[in-house]
Amino acid sequence: MRLALLLPGPLHGMSGGNAYDRAMLAALRAAGHDAQEVALAGRHPLADDAACTAAAAAFDSLASDIVPVIDGLALPAFRDHAAALAARRTVGLIHHPTALETGSTETERDGLRAAEHRLIPLLARVIVTSPATADRVAAGFGVDPHRIAVVVPGSEDAPRSPGSGGPHCAILSVGTLVPRKGHDVLLRALAKLFDLDWRLTIVGSAARDPVHARALHALAEQLGIIQRVSFAGEADPATLDSLWRGADIFALATYWEGYGMAIAEALKRGIPVAVTAGGSAGALVTPLSGVVCAPGDEVSLSKSLRRMIFDHDLRQALADAAWKESRALPDWTAQARAFAEAIAP
């Protein structure tokens, strides 16, 4: 099969969407498919004129035997190219609706919603990364569920994390510094645990929403926990691997996740998790491997983290279950096969 994945830019970032796209392209190529990566120019996802022009040119240049697959973050750039999308067997890869992203005004989000409502129903096939996103796309955009395929991310084997081995409990959170990730909720939850010895490292880029990123730093100072919190930025793979190995707990207070690849990686490394049930974030977690609280519920999250930080034996039992249960997660080879089957004629 020949396909081209049209992207809102190069796949350099550490976001879950970029990680999915990188791994899926590699797995498709390993399976013998001609899987091209087409990085579009211009501003995304708000789609300035340059983005729209680049999107139309890239789409029109694809050979007739290539299946165009458009990453959802690039989809609004095709708002003036709807007829061409409808005339061809175009596939959309929707990690989550673009209007859920932050760092834009309400007027801009209205524009994104309008573009998605116009374009998504025109797609011959929609691939999503979780059942929750499938439900949202079907209900919110009027897409026939039979045209939606769920292809969850694969996962790679990783060595089990030994933990910090230190006097304090090392908590790791991985997610871009945007309001959707709920880092402010996590900070407030941990600030209530002033009597426990913990340290938090947040890995995530501040570039998408610098104002919110600065507000998180200010909040940590206001709460009196800035000495316990490290904002590590967009860590390189070696640094992130070291942080994974030294983590005792993974925590993410997200309001919405299309899947939650960082959660899956934590489980795959045998790290107990404390998350909120935003989107699909809690779907991978059982009562044996972690805790799941309601989005925005800093009180419940704080109480859950207190038990996990204080009770080393509980934390060890959760870690053992996380390691065991995660063996059942699919690998990228299987998911590439499912992806190819989903877009086959």
N, C-alpha and C positions, 0 to 999 in steps of 0.2 A: 504494500500500500504506500502511496505517496501522499503526504500531508504537509501543511505549513501552519505553524502556530504563530499567529500574529500577536505581538506583545506590545505593551505600552512603553517599552524601553529595554535595554540590555538586562539580562538576568543576574545582576551583581548583588542585589540586596538580599538580606537574610529573612525577608518576610515569608510566611507560610506559603503564599501564592507563588512566589519566586522559587522556593524550594520544591514545590510540587511540579512546576513547569520544568525546572532543570532535571529533576529525577525522572519525570515521565519521558522527556525527550531522549535522555540517555537510555532508558529501558526500551523504548520503541526502536531506537537504532540498534541496540544489542539484539533485538528480536528480528532484525533484518528489514525493518521498514525504513523508507526514505522520509525522515522526519526533519523538516527544515525549521529553523528559528528565524523569524522576521521581526526585528526590533523597529518599531515605528518612531519617527521623529515627532517633536512637538510636545505640548504640555498635556499630560494625562492625569486623572481621568476627566478633567473638565473640558478637554478637547478644544484647543485654540485652532485658529485657521490653519496653522502649519500642521497640526496633528490630523485634521480632516483631509488636507491635501495629500499628506504622506500616506494616510490610510487608503484613500481611493487609488493612488498610484500603485501601492504595493498589492492591493487586491486585484486590480486589473492586469497586473503583470504576471500573475500566477498561471502556469500552464493548465489546460483544461482538465488534465487527469490528476491534478492535485486537489485534495480536499482542504478547503480553507477552514481553520479552526481559530476562532477569535477569542483571546482571553477577555474576560468580562471587563477588566479595567480599561481595555482599549476600545470596547464596543461603542461608547458614545462618540468616538471619532468618526464613526460610519453613519452618523445621523443624516448626512446628505447623500448617502450611497445606499439607501434602503432598497431600491429597486434591484440593484445589482446583487445584493445579499439574497433577496427573495428568489431571484432567477437562477441562483446556483445552489448546490447542496452545501450550504454554509452551516457550520457547527459552532456553537458557543460553548466556551468553558467558563462556567460561572462559579467562582469560589464563594462569593456572596454578592448580593446586589450592590452596585457601585454607590448608590445613594446612602448606603450604611457607613461609608467611609467618612472620616472627619477631616477638619482642616479647611472646610469650605463654608460659604454662607448658605443660609436657607434658600436664597434665590438660586444659587448655583446647584444646590441639591435638588431643587425643583426641576432644573434643567436636565440633570442626570436622570431623574425619575422619568421625565417625559421621553428622553431618548431611549431608555430601556423599555418603556411601555410600547414604544413604537417598533423597536428593532427585535426584541426577544421573541415575540410571537411569529416573526418572519423566518426564524431559523429552522432549518430542516431537522436539527437535532440539538438538544441542550444537554451537556454533560455537567453534572454538579458533583461536589465532593462529599456530600452527606445527605441522608434522608431529610434532615431538617431543612436544608437548602432546597431540596426537591419540592417539599411541601410549600415553601415560601414562593418559589418560582411558579408553581402550578396555580396557587391561590392568588398571588399578587399580580401575575402577568397574563393570566388566561391561557397558559400553555397546556396542551393536552398531556396528561401524565405519561401517556404511551410514547411521547417524543422526548421524555426526560430519562436519562440514564445516570445512575449513581455509580461513580467510580471513586471510592475513597482512596486517600493516599496510601502508598505502601510504606513499609518501614524497613530500616536496615538494622542488622544485628550490631550490637554495641556491647563492649565489656560492661559488666556490672559495676556500678559506682560504689566505691568503698565508703564514701562520705567524708566529712571533714576530719573526723578523728580528733577534734579539738575540744576546748572547754565550752564553746558556744555552738548553737545550732545554726548551720549555714542554710539559708533559704535562697533559692534561685527563682527568678521570674524572667521569662523570655517573651518579649512582645514590643512592637513599635510604640513609642511614647505618644499615643493618641488617646482621646477619651474613651473610645470603644474598648480598650484593653483594661480599663478599670484600675490602673495602678494607684490612683488616689484612694480607692476603696481599700486596697491592700495596705497602703501606708497607714490609714486610719485604724484598720483592724489591728495591725502590729503595734501601733502606738499605745493601745490599751494594755499591752503586755510588758509594761515597763519593769516588772519584777522578774522577768525571765531573761536569760542570756541568749540572744539571737542576733544574727547579722543578715541583712538582705542585700542581694545583688540583683539589679535590674539590667538585663541586656536588651537593648533596643535602640534604634535610631531616633534621634530627635529632629531629623530633617523634615519630616512630613508635616509636623505641627510644632514649630519652635516655641510658640506662645504657650502651648500646653506643657511642653517639656520644661520650660522655665517655671511654670506654675507648680509642677511636681517638686522641683528642687525647693521652691519657697514653702510648699506645704510640709516637706520633711523638716525644714528648719523651724517652722511654726509649731509643729508637733513635738519638737525637741528630740528628734530621732536622727538628725542628719549625720551624726557620728556613727550610726549603725547601718546606714544605707549607702550603697555604692551604685552610682549610675555608670555602667560600663560601656555605654554606647553600642555601636554595631560591632561587636567583637569579631575578630578573625577566627577561622575554624579552630586553630590550635588553642587560642585563649578560651573559646567557648567549650571545647572538649575538656580543658582543665577545670572549668567551672562546673561542668556536669559531673566530673569525677569527684569533686569535693562537696557536692550538694547533699544535704540531709533531707530536705523537703523541696518540692517544686510547688509554687503557688502562682495562681493567675485568677484575678477577679474580673474576668472579661464579661462584657455585656452581650457579645455575639461572636461566635466562631463558626466558620463554615465547616470546620472539622476539628482543629486543635492539634496540629502536628507537633508542637512543642510538648503537649501533654502526652502524646503517644511516645515521644522520644524519652520523656522522663520515665514512663512505665517500662519502656524497653530497657532502660538502664537500671531498673530496680529501685527507683526513687519514689517514695510515697508522695501523693499529690493532694493539694487542697485547692479546689477550683470552684467557680460559680457556674451555674447551668445556663450560660448564655449561648443560644443556638445549640450546637452539638458538643459544646465543651465538656459536658458531664457524661456524654454517652459512653466513653471508654472506661469510666471509673466505676468500680464496684465498691460496696461497703468494706470489702476486704483490702482494697488497695489504696483507698484514700477517702476524702470527704468531698461532698458537693453541696454548696449552699446556693441560695437564691441570688440572682444578680443584684448587686447594690447592697446586699445585706451584710454590712461590716460587723454587726454584732455577732451573728451566727458564725461568720468566718473567723472572727477573733476567738470565739469560744472553741471552735474546732482546732485552730492553730495552737491554742493554749494546751490542749490535750496532747497534740502531736509533739510539741516542743518539750513539754514537761516529762512525758512518759516515754522513755527510751525503749522500753520493751514493746509498747504499742507501735512505735515508729518502726521497729525492726520487723514486727509481724506484718505491718502494711508493706514494707519494702519487699519482704519475701513473697507476698501475694502479687505485688506489682510485677516482679520478675517472672513469676510463674505464669500469670495470666497473659502477659504480653507476648508469650511465645506463640499465641494463636493469631496475632496480628498478621495481615497479608504482607507479602514482600512486593517489590516493585515489578518483578517479572510477571507475577500473576495480574497485577493491576494494569500493566502495559497491554497484556492480552485482553483484558476487559475493555480497556480504552479503545483498542483497535476494533474490537467486535461492535462497540457502541457506535462507531462512525462508519462502519462498513455499509456499502450500498444495500 
